[in-house]
Amino acid sequence: MKYAVLQTLGVALVVLGGQGAIRLLVDHDNAGLLAWLPGGFAAGVTVHFVAVAVAVGAVVAGWAHSRAKEVGRRS
């Protein structure tokens, strides 16, 4: 159950990070949720892409865990 929650959280972070990064790339002045962040455009894009990378990592880790359990059951 906890892996399903992690995967859901990962997908939510991918959506937030992805749309935020795309919006920031199209309109540099619209920082969205990260308007409070010092460092301007470069810092905002970096944070969005790091959030996407973490979320993708969580999803891949969840998938790998489920595959490992499946392989373990067959043995």
Secondary structure, DSSP 8 states (H G I E B T S, - for coil): -HHHHHHHHHHHHHHHHHHHHHHHHH-TT--GGGTT-TTHHHHHHHHHHHHHHHHHHHHHHHHHHHHHHHHHHH-
